[in-house]
């Protein structure tokens, strides 16, 4: 008696959709979060007197954009994991 195959079968269309939607979420949200976070860091370096205001802008960018970046990254990671067959 043989053991059943332990690897789940994934459809190519589902994997492609997961990859495309993940990239559509990851790229714009990552660019936006990076733009505002980087701008806040540069603002804190250029004007140390306003560093607390820049820090709050940086934290706000991470709080608002971070979950979208993480969600898109997880979707892309899962799609790549499916394509590799793990």
Gaussian input, Z-matrix of N, CA and C with variables (Angstrom, degrees):
# hf/3-21g

backbone

0 1
 N
 C     1     B1
 C     2     B2     1     A1
 N     3     B3     2     A2     1     D1
 C     4     B4     3     A3     2     D2
 C     5     B5     4     A4     3     D3
 N     6     B6     5     A5     4     D4
 C     7     B7     6     A6     5     D5
 C     8     B8     7     A7     6     D6
 N     9     B9     8     A8     7     D7
 C    10    B10     9     A9     8     D8
 C    11    B11    10    A10     9     D9
 N    12    B12    11    A11    10    D10
 C    13    B13    12    A12    11    D11
 C    14    B14    13    A13    12    D12
 N    15    B15    14    A14    13    D13
 C    16    B16    15    A15    14    D14
 C    17    B17    16    A16    15    D15
 N    18    B18    17    A17    16    D16
 C    19    B19    18    A18    17    D17
 C    20    B20    19    A19    18    D18
 N    21    B21    20    A20    19    D19
 C    22    B22    21    A21    20    D20
 C    23    B23    22    A22    21    D21
 N    24    B24    23    A23    22    D22
 C    25    B25    24    A24    23    D23
 C    26    B26    25    A25    24    D24
 N    27    B27    26    A26    25    D25
 C    28    B28    27    A27    26    D26
 C    29    B29    28    A28    27    D27
 N    30    B30    29    A29    28    D28
 C    31    B31    30    A30    29    D29
 C    32    B32    31    A31    30    D30
 N    33    B33    32    A32    31    D31
 C    34    B34    33    A33    32    D32
 C    35    B35    34    A34    33    D33
 N    36    B36    35    A35    34    D34
 C    37    B37    36    A36    35    D35
 C    38    B38    37    A37    36    D36
 N    39    B39    38    A38    37    D37
 C    40    B40    39    A39    38    D38
 C    41    B41    40    A40    39    D39
 N    42    B42    41    A41    40    D40
 C    43    B43    42    A42    41    D41
 C    44    B44    43    A43    42    D42
 N    45    B45    44    A44    43    D43
 C    46    B46    45    A45    44    D44
 C    47    B47    46    A46    45    D45
 N    48    B48    47    A47    46    D46
 C    49    B49    48    A48    47    D47
 C    50    B50    49    A49    48    D48
 N    51    B51    50    A50    49    D49
 C    52    B52    51    A51    50    D50
 C    53    B53    52    A52    51    D51
 N    54    B54    53    A53    52    D52
 C    55    B55    54    A54    53    D53
 C    56    B56    55    A55    54    D54
 N    57    B57    56    A56    55    D55
 C    58    B58    57    A57    56    D56
 C    59    B59    58    A58    57    D57
 N    60    B60    59    A59    58    D58
 C    61    B61    60    A60    59    D59
 C    62    B62    61    A61    60    D60
 N    63    B63    62    A62    61    D61
 C    64    B64    63    A63    62    D62
 C    65    B65    64    A64    63    D63
 N    66    B66    65    A65    64    D64
 C    67    B67    66    A66    65    D65
 C    68    B68    67    A67    66    D66
 N    69    B69    68    A68    67    D67
 C    70    B70    69    A69    68    D68
 C    71    B71    70    A70    69    D69
 N    72    B72    71    A71    70    D70
 C    73    B73    72    A72    71    D71
 C    74    B74    73    A73    72    D72
 N    75    B75    74    A74    73    D73
 C    76    B76    75    A75    74    D74
 C    77    B77    76    A76    75    D75
 N    78    B78    77    A77    76    D76
 C    79    B79    78    A78    77    D77
 C    80    B80    79    A79    78    D78
 N    81    B81    80    A80    79    D79
 C    82    B82    81    A81    80    D80
 C    83    B83    82    A82    81    D81
 N    84    B84    83    A83    82    D82
 C    85    B85    84    A84    83    D83
 C    86    B86    85    A85    84    D84
 N    87    B87    86    A86    85    D85
 C    88    B88    87    A87    86    D86
 C    89    B89    88    A88    87    D87
 N    90    B90    89    A89    88    D88
 C    91    B91    90    A90    89    D89
 C    92    B92    91    A91    90    D90
 N    93    B93    92    A92    91    D91
 C    94    B94    93    A93    92    D92
 C    95    B95    94    A94    93    D93
 N    96    B96    95    A95    94    D94
 C    97    B97    96    A96    95    D95
 C    98    B98    97    A97    96    D96
 N    99    B99    98    A98    97    D97
 C   100   B100    99    A99    98    D98
 C   101   B101   100   A100    99    D99
 N   102   B102   101   A101   100   D100
 C   103   B103   102   A102   101   D101
 C   104   B104   103   A103   102   D102
 N   105   B105   104   A104   103   D103
 C   106   B106   105   A105   104   D104
 C   107   B107   106   A106   105   D105
 N   108   B108   107   A107   106   D106
 C   109   B109   108   A108   107   D107
 C   110   B110   109   A109   108   D108
 N   111   B111   110   A110   109   D109
 C   112   B112   111   A111   110   D110
 C   113   B113   112   A112   111   D111
 N   114   B114   113   A113   112   D112
 C   115   B115   114   A114   113   D113
 C   116   B116   115   A115   114   D114
 N   117   B117   116   A116   115   D115
 C   118   B118   117   A117   116   D116
 C   119   B119   118   A118   117   D117
 N   120   B120   119   A119   118   D118
 C   121   B121   120   A120   119   D119
 C   122   B122   121   A121   120   D120
 N   123   B123   122   A122   121   D121
 C   124   B124   123   A123   122   D122
 C   125   B125   124   A124   123   D123
 N   126   B126   125   A125   124   D124
 C   127   B127   126   A126   125   D125
 C   128   B128   127   A127   126   D126
 N   129   B129   128   A128   127   D127
 C   130   B130   129   A129   128   D128
 C   131   B131   130   A130   129   D129
 N   132   B132   131   A131   130   D130
 C   133   B133   132   A132   131   D131
 C   134   B134   133   A133   132   D132
 N   135   B135   134   A134   133   D133
 C   136   B136   135   A135   134   D134
 C   137   B137   136   A136   135   D135
 N   138   B138   137   A137   136   D136
 C   139   B139   138   A138   137   D137
 C   140   B140   139   A139   138   D138
 N   141   B141   140   A140   139   D139
 C   142   B142   141   A141   140   D140
 C   143   B143   142   A142   141   D141
 N   144   B144   143   A143   142   D142
 C   145   B145   144   A144   143   D143
 C   146   B146   145   A145   144   D144
 N   147   B147   146   A146   145   D145
 C   148   B148   147   A147   146   D146
 C   149   B149   148   A148   147   D147
 N   150   B150   149   A149   148   D148
 C   151   B151   150   A150   149   D149
 C   152   B152   151   A151   150   D150
 N   153   B153   152   A152   151   D151
 C   154   B154   153   A153   152   D152
 C   155   B155   154   A154   153   D153
 N   156   B156   155   A155   154   D154
 C   157   B157   156   A156   155   D155
 C   158   B158   157   A157   156   D156
 N   159   B159   158   A158   157   D157
 C   160   B160   159   A159   158   D158
 C   161   B161   160   A160   159   D159
 N   162   B162   161   A161   160   D160
 C   163   B163   162   A162   161   D161
 C   164   B164   163   A163   162   D162
 N   165   B165   164   A164   163   D163
 C   166   B166   165   A165   164   D164
 C   167   B167   166   A166   165   D165
 N   168   B168   167   A167   166   D166
 C   169   B169   168   A168   167   D167
 C   170   B170   169   A169   168   D168
 N   171   B171   170   A170   169   D169
 C   172   B172   171   A171   170   D170
 C   173   B173   172   A172   171   D171
 N   174   B174   173   A173   172   D172
 C   175   B175   174   A174   173   D173
 C   176   B176   175   A175   174   D174
 N   177   B177   176   A176   175   D175
 C   178   B178   177   A177   176   D176
 C   179   B179   178   A178   177   D177
 N   180   B180   179   A179   178   D178
 C   181   B181   180   A180   179   D179
 C   182   B182   181   A181   180   D180
 N   183   B183   182   A182   181   D181
 C   184   B184   183   A183   182   D182
 C   185   B185   184   A184   183   D183
 N   186   B186   185   A185   184   D184
 C   187   B187   186   A186   185   D185
 C   188   B188   187   A187   186   D186
 N   189   B189   188   A188   187   D187
 C   190   B190   189   A189   188   D188
 C   191   B191   190   A190   189   D189
 N   192   B192   191   A191   190   D190
 C   193   B193   192   A192   191   D191
 C   194   B194   193   A193   192   D192
 N   195   B195   194   A194   193   D193
 C   196   B196   195   A195   194   D194
 C   197   B197   196   A196   195   D195
 N   198   B198   197   A197   196   D196
 C   199   B199   198   A198   197   D197
 C   200   B200   199   A199   198   D198
 N   201   B201   200   A200   199   D199
 C   202   B202   201   A201   200   D200
 C   203   B203   202   A202   201   D201
 N   204   B204   203   A203   202   D202
 C   205   B205   204   A204   203   D203
 C   206   B206   205   A205   204   D204
 N   207   B207   206   A206   205   D205
 C   208   B208   207   A207   206   D206
 C   209   B209   208   A208   207   D207
 N   210   B210   209   A209   208   D208
 C   211   B211   210   A210   209   D209
 C   212   B212   211   A211   210   D210
 N   213   B213   212   A212   211   D211
 C   214   B214   213   A213   212   D212
 C   215   B215   214   A214   213   D213
 N   216   B216   215   A215   214   D214
 C   217   B217   216   A216   215   D215
 C   218   B218   217   A217   216   D216
 N   219   B219   218   A218   217   D217
 C   220   B220   219   A219   218   D218
 C   221   B221   220   A220   219   D219
 N   222   B222   221   A221   220   D220
 C   223   B223   222   A222   221   D221
 C   224   B224   223   A223   222   D222
 N   225   B225   224   A224   223   D223
 C   226   B226   225   A225   224   D224
 C   227   B227   226   A226   225   D225
 N   228   B228   227   A227   226   D226
 C   229   B229   228   A228   227   D227
 C   230   B230   229   A229   228   D228
 N   231   B231   230   A230   229   D229
 C   232   B232   231   A231   230   D230
 C   233   B233   232   A232   231   D231
 N   234   B234   233   A233   232   D232
 C   235   B235   234   A234   233   D233
 C   236   B236   235   A235   234   D234
 N   237   B237   236   A236   235   D235
 C   238   B238   237   A237   236   D236
 C   239   B239   238   A238   237   D237
 N   240   B240   239   A239   238   D238
 C   241   B241   240   A240   239   D239
 C   242   B242   241   A241   240   D240
 N   243   B243   242   A242   241   D241
 C   244   B244   243   A243   242   D242
 C   245   B245   244   A244   243   D243
 N   246   B246   245   A245   244   D244
 C   247   B247   246   A246   245   D245
 C   248   B248   247   A247   246   D246
 N   249   B249   248   A248   247   D247
 C   250   B250   249   A249   248   D248
 C   251   B251   250   A250   249   D249
 N   252   B252   251   A251   250   D250
 C   253   B253   252   A252   251   D251
 C   254   B254   253   A253   252   D252
 N   255   B255   254   A254   253   D253
 C   256   B256   255   A255   254   D254
 C   257   B257   256   A256   255   D255

   B1=1.4333
   B2=1.5295
   B3=1.3186
   B4=1.4677
   B5=1.5282
   B6=1.3059
   B7=1.4650
   B8=1.5257
   B9=1.3188
   B10=1.4690
   B11=1.5272
   B12=1.3177
   B13=1.4675
   B14=1.5226
   B15=1.3233
   B16=1.4645
   B17=1.5272
   B18=1.3419
   B19=1.4572
   B20=1.5250
   B21=1.3338
   B22=1.4689
   B23=1.5266
   B24=1.3096
   B25=1.4664
   B26=1.5255
   B27=1.3251
   B28=1.4582
   B29=1.5216
   B30=1.3155
   B31=1.4577
   B32=1.5314
   B33=1.3088
   B34=1.4597
   B35=1.5274
   B36=1.3322
   B37=1.4651
   B38=1.5231
   B39=1.3143
   B40=1.4596
   B41=1.5183
   B42=1.3258
   B43=1.4638
   B44=1.5227
   B45=1.3267
   B46=1.4670
   B47=1.5244
   B48=1.3180
   B49=1.4665
   B50=1.5181
   B51=1.3208
   B52=1.4573
   B53=1.5206
   B54=1.3272
   B55=1.4532
   B56=1.5270
   B57=1.3169
   B58=1.4662
   B59=1.5219
   B60=1.3255
   B61=1.4732
   B62=1.5213
   B63=1.3233
   B64=1.4589
   B65=1.5193
   B66=1.3277
   B67=1.4671
   B68=1.5251
   B69=1.3481
   B70=1.4617
   B71=1.5320
   B72=1.3134
   B73=1.4616
   B74=1.5264
   B75=1.3159
   B76=1.4618
   B77=1.5251
   B78=1.3145
   B79=1.4668
   B80=1.5314
   B81=1.3396
   B82=1.4694
   B83=1.5265
   B84=1.3295
   B85=1.4579
   B86=1.5270
   B87=1.3240
   B88=1.4583
   B89=1.5152
   B90=1.3287
   B91=1.4658
   B92=1.5208
   B93=1.3205
   B94=1.4636
   B95=1.5291
   B96=1.3300
   B97=1.4587
   B98=1.5189
   B99=1.3121
   B100=1.4585
   B101=1.5157
   B102=1.3350
   B103=1.4627
   B104=1.5288
   B105=1.3277
   B106=1.4635
   B107=1.5230
   B108=1.3306
   B109=1.4604
   B110=1.5158
   B111=1.3276
   B112=1.4681
   B113=1.5132
   B114=1.3337
   B115=1.4670
   B116=1.5155
   B117=1.3266
   B118=1.4678
   B119=1.5212
   B120=1.3201
   B121=1.4655
   B122=1.5206
   B123=1.3256
   B124=1.4646
   B125=1.5304
   B126=1.3267
   B127=1.4619
   B128=1.5139
   B129=1.3239
   B130=1.4630
   B131=1.5184
   B132=1.3314
   B133=1.4653
   B134=1.5270
   B135=1.3380
   B136=1.4544
   B137=1.5276
   B138=1.3311
   B139=1.4639
   B140=1.5264
   B141=1.3270
   B142=1.4708
   B143=1.5318
   B144=1.3260
   B145=1.4603
   B146=1.5308
   B147=1.3020
   B148=1.4697
   B149=1.5324
   B150=1.3339
   B151=1.4671
   B152=1.5279
   B153=1.3170
   B154=1.4703
   B155=1.5250
   B156=1.3204
   B157=1.4649
   B158=1.5257
   B159=1.3220
   B160=1.4679
   B161=1.5192
   B162=1.3312
   B163=1.4593
   B164=1.5240
   B165=1.3270
   B166=1.4622
   B167=1.5333
   B168=1.3269
   B169=1.4632
   B170=1.5226
   B171=1.3225
   B172=1.4614
   B173=1.5280
   B174=1.3310
   B175=1.4647
   B176=1.5222
   B177=1.3289
   B178=1.4597
   B179=1.5303
   B180=1.3187
   B181=1.4658
   B182=1.5251
   B183=1.3281
   B184=1.4667
   B185=1.5203
   B186=1.3271
   B187=1.4678
   B188=1.5213
   B189=1.3166
   B190=1.4648
   B191=1.5301
   B192=1.3083
   B193=1.4611
   B194=1.5059
   B195=1.3226
   B196=1.4612
   B197=1.5139
   B198=1.3403
   B199=1.4701
   B200=1.5265
   B201=1.3228
   B202=1.4678
   B203=1.5225
   B204=1.3157
   B205=1.4651
   B206=1.5252
   B207=1.3183
   B208=1.4618
   B209=1.5281
   B210=1.3201
   B211=1.4682
   B212=1.5105
   B213=1.3267
   B214=1.4602
   B215=1.5161
   B216=1.3260
   B217=1.4578
   B218=1.5162
   B219=1.3217
   B220=1.4654
   B221=1.5265
   B222=1.3267
   B223=1.4728
   B224=1.5273
   B225=1.3266
   B226=1.4676
   B227=1.5253
   B228=1.3117
   B229=1.4657
   B230=1.5279
   B231=1.3309
   B232=1.4615
   B233=1.5309
   B234=1.3390
   B235=1.4651
   B236=1.5307
   B237=1.3130
   B238=1.4587
   B239=1.5281
   B240=1.3198
   B241=1.4708
   B242=1.5340
   B243=1.3418
   B244=1.4657
   B245=1.5252
   B246=1.3490
   B247=1.4618
   B248=1.5110
   B249=1.3221
   B250=1.4596
   B251=1.5203
   B252=1.3203
   B253=1.4580
   B254=1.5027
   B255=1.3149
   B256=1.4738
   B257=1.4942
   A1=108.71
   A2=117.16
   A3=120.76
   A4=110.67
   A5=113.89
   A6=119.71
   A7=110.07
   A8=117.76
   A9=119.43
   A10=110.84
   A11=115.31
   A12=121.32
   A13=109.18
   A14=116.98
   A15=121.87
   A16=112.52
   A17=117.93
   A18=120.63
   A19=110.35
   A20=117.04
   A21=118.20
   A22=110.94
   A23=116.18
   A24=121.53
   A25=108.59
   A26=116.40
   A27=121.85
   A28=109.02
   A29=116.16
   A30=119.21
   A31=109.72
   A32=115.38
   A33=121.07
   A34=110.18
   A35=117.10
   A36=120.69
   A37=111.39
   A38=117.28
   A39=120.74
   A40=111.99
   A41=115.95
   A42=120.22
   A43=110.97
   A44=117.26
   A45=120.60
   A46=110.81
   A47=117.34
   A48=120.50
   A49=110.83
   A50=116.71
   A51=120.57
   A52=111.11
   A53=116.71
   A54=121.10
   A55=111.36
   A56=117.59
   A57=120.87
   A58=111.05
   A59=116.93
   A60=119.60
   A61=110.27
   A62=116.98
   A63=120.14
   A64=112.47
   A65=116.80
   A66=119.95
   A67=111.92
   A68=116.29
   A69=119.80
   A70=111.68
   A71=117.70
   A72=121.35
   A73=110.06
   A74=116.83
   A75=121.69
   A76=113.56
   A77=117.75
   A78=120.49
   A79=112.28
   A80=120.41
   A81=117.95
   A82=113.42
   A83=117.09
   A84=118.42
   A85=110.74
   A86=117.19
   A87=119.75
   A88=112.32
   A89=116.38
   A90=119.43
   A91=111.54
   A92=116.75
   A93=120.69
   A94=111.00
   A95=116.76
   A96=120.34
   A97=110.61
   A98=117.15
   A99=120.31
   A100=112.74
   A101=116.12
   A102=120.00
   A103=110.84
   A104=116.58
   A105=119.43
   A106=111.94
   A107=117.67
   A108=120.16
   A109=112.37
   A110=116.48
   A111=120.27
   A112=112.10
   A113=116.42
   A114=119.99
   A115=112.34
   A116=116.15
   A117=119.66
   A118=110.93
   A119=117.28
   A120=119.99
   A121=110.62
   A122=116.87
   A123=120.03
   A124=110.26
   A125=117.02
   A126=120.66
   A127=112.32
   A128=117.52
   A129=120.81
   A130=111.40
   A131=116.76
   A132=120.10
   A133=110.39
   A134=116.71
   A135=119.91
   A136=112.95
   A137=117.63
   A138=121.16
   A139=109.00
   A140=117.66
   A141=120.02
   A142=113.89
   A143=117.65
   A144=119.78
   A145=111.75
   A146=117.57
   A147=122.64
   A148=111.69
   A149=116.27
   A150=120.38
   A151=111.90
   A152=118.21
   A153=119.51
   A154=110.86
   A155=116.93
   A156=120.36
   A157=110.76
   A158=116.48
   A159=120.38
   A160=111.17
   A161=116.07
   A162=119.49
   A163=111.06
   A164=116.92
   A165=119.20
   A166=110.80
   A167=117.40
   A168=120.35
   A169=110.86
   A170=116.51
   A171=121.38
   A172=110.86
   A173=116.83
   A174=120.88
   A175=110.47
   A176=117.44
   A177=120.84
   A178=110.53
   A179=117.40
   A180=120.60
   A181=110.85
   A182=116.82
   A183=119.67
   A184=112.22
   A185=117.25
   A186=120.16
   A187=110.76
   A188=116.88
   A189=119.89
   A190=111.39
   A191=118.13
   A192=120.75
   A193=115.18
   A194=117.24
   A195=120.97
   A196=115.45
   A197=119.21
   A198=118.92
   A199=113.27
   A200=117.53
   A201=120.05
   A202=111.11
   A203=116.88
   A204=120.55
   A205=109.69
   A206=116.77
   A207=120.70
   A208=111.41
   A209=117.15
   A210=120.33
   A211=112.54
   A212=117.25
   A213=120.73
   A214=111.59
   A215=116.45
   A216=120.06
   A217=112.41
   A218=116.94
   A219=120.37
   A220=110.39
   A221=116.85
   A222=119.69
   A223=111.02
   A224=117.11
   A225=120.99
   A226=109.98
   A227=116.84
   A228=121.02
   A229=111.05
   A230=116.78
   A231=120.09
   A232=111.67
   A233=116.62
   A234=119.62
   A235=110.53
   A236=117.47
   A237=120.73
   A238=110.41
   A239=115.69
   A240=120.56
   A241=110.56
   A242=116.97
   A243=120.89
   A244=110.92
   A245=116.68
   A246=119.09
   A247=111.94
   A248=117.36
   A249=121.14
   A250=112.52
   A251=115.88
   A252=120.04
   A253=114.72
   A254=118.28
   A255=120.73
   A256=110.81
   D1=128.69
   D2=-177.93
   D3=-95.39
   D4=152.69
   D5=178.53
   D6=-80.72
   D7=146.78
   D8=178.17
   D9=-69.25
   D10=153.51
   D11=179.63
   D12=-66.30
   D13=125.09
   D14=-175.47
   D15=-81.84
   D16=-17.17
   D17=-178.23
   D18=-79.79
   D19=125.89
   D20=177.03
   D21=-73.28
   D22=149.70
   D23=179.11
   D24=-95.49
   D25=127.55
   D26=179.01
   D27=-113.88
   D28=145.17
   D29=178.24
   D30=-80.40
   D31=149.15
   D32=178.98
   D33=-66.63
   D34=-38.39
   D35=-179.48
   D36=-65.45
   D37=-40.42
   D38=178.29
   D39=-65.87
   D40=-40.65
   D41=178.31
   D42=-66.78
   D43=-41.92
   D44=178.22
   D45=-65.00
   D46=-40.79
   D47=178.42
   D48=-64.51
   D49=-41.29
   D50=178.16
   D51=-62.30
   D52=-40.87
   D53=179.26
   D54=-67.55
   D55=-45.60
   D56=-177.47
   D57=-66.29
   D58=-46.44
   D59=-179.97
   D60=-66.07
   D61=-39.52
   D62=177.38
   D63=-61.13
   D64=-42.56
   D65=177.55
   D66=-68.55
   D67=-35.00
   D68=178.49
   D69=-67.13
   D70=-25.87
   D71=176.50
   D72=-87.94
   D73=-43.94
   D74=-173.43
   D75=-67.23
   D76=-47.47
   D77=-172.86
   D78=-65.89
   D79=-54.39
   D80=-178.91
   D81=-65.69
   D82=-40.79
   D83=-179.14
   D84=-69.49
   D85=-34.82
   D86=176.86
   D87=-67.47
   D88=-40.71
   D89=177.40
   D90=-64.97
   D91=-43.77
   D92=-178.96
   D93=-65.49
   D94=-46.71
   D95=179.64
   D96=-64.28
   D97=-41.32
   D98=178.25
   D99=-66.46
   D100=-38.07
   D101=179.22
   D102=-63.89
   D103=-50.14
   D104=-178.42
   D105=-71.25
   D106=-38.84
   D107=177.64
   D108=-66.71
   D109=-43.30
   D110=177.20
   D111=-65.80
   D112=-39.39
   D113=176.53
   D114=-62.54
   D115=-37.70
   D116=178.25
   D117=-67.51
   D118=-39.77
   D119=178.82
   D120=-67.00
   D121=-42.81
   D122=178.17
   D123=-64.34
   D124=-39.72
   D125=177.03
   D126=-62.30
   D127=-37.88
   D128=178.17
   D129=-68.88
   D130=-34.33
   D131=179.55
   D132=-72.49
   D133=-41.92
   D134=-176.95
   D135=-74.19
   D136=-31.62
   D137=-178.81
   D138=-132.46
   D139=86.10
   D140=-176.74
   D141=-62.98
   D142=-21.84
   D143=179.04
   D144=-67.93
   D145=-25.10
   D146=179.92
   D147=-105.80
   D148=25.23
   D149=-175.71
   D150=-65.64
   D151=-33.78
   D152=-179.47
   D153=-68.11
   D154=-36.51
   D155=176.64
   D156=-67.90
   D157=-38.94
   D158=177.57
   D159=-67.28
   D160=-36.71
   D161=178.06
   D162=-64.67
   D163=-39.45
   D164=178.68
   D165=-67.22
   D166=-35.02
   D167=175.79
   D168=-66.20
   D169=-40.01
   D170=178.47
   D171=-63.82
   D172=-45.51
   D173=179.49
   D174=-64.87
   D175=-39.48
   D176=178.38
   D177=-63.06
   D178=-41.39
   D179=178.24
   D180=-62.81
   D181=-40.05
   D182=178.79
   D183=-69.68
   D184=-38.47
   D185=-178.86
   D186=-68.99
   D187=-42.50
   D188=-177.55
   D189=-79.14
   D190=-44.57
   D191=-175.22
   D192=-89.80
   D193=-23.23
   D194=-176.34
   D195=-57.24
   D196=-46.84
   D197=179.41
   D198=-62.74
   D199=-34.89
   D200=178.67
   D201=-70.53
   D202=-39.31
   D203=176.37
   D204=-64.22
   D205=-44.83
   D206=179.71
   D207=-64.62
   D208=-43.54
   D209=179.37
   D210=-63.43
   D211=-44.72
   D212=177.33
   D213=-64.45
   D214=-39.48
   D215=178.34
   D216=-64.62
   D217=-39.11
   D218=178.19
   D219=-66.63
   D220=-39.05
   D221=178.90
   D222=-63.87
   D223=-44.28
   D224=178.59
   D225=-65.17
   D226=-41.71
   D227=179.59
   D228=-61.57
   D229=-43.12
   D230=178.89
   D231=-65.94
   D232=-37.73
   D233=178.38
   D234=-65.07
   D235=-42.74
   D236=178.45
   D237=-65.91
   D238=-39.13
   D239=177.60
   D240=-61.95
   D241=-40.19
   D242=177.34
   D243=-65.89
   D244=-41.24
   D245=-178.28
   D246=-65.41
   D247=-32.22
   D248=178.49
   D249=-77.75
   D250=-14.75
   D251=176.46
   D252=84.83
   D253=25.34
   D254=179.51
   D255=-95.44

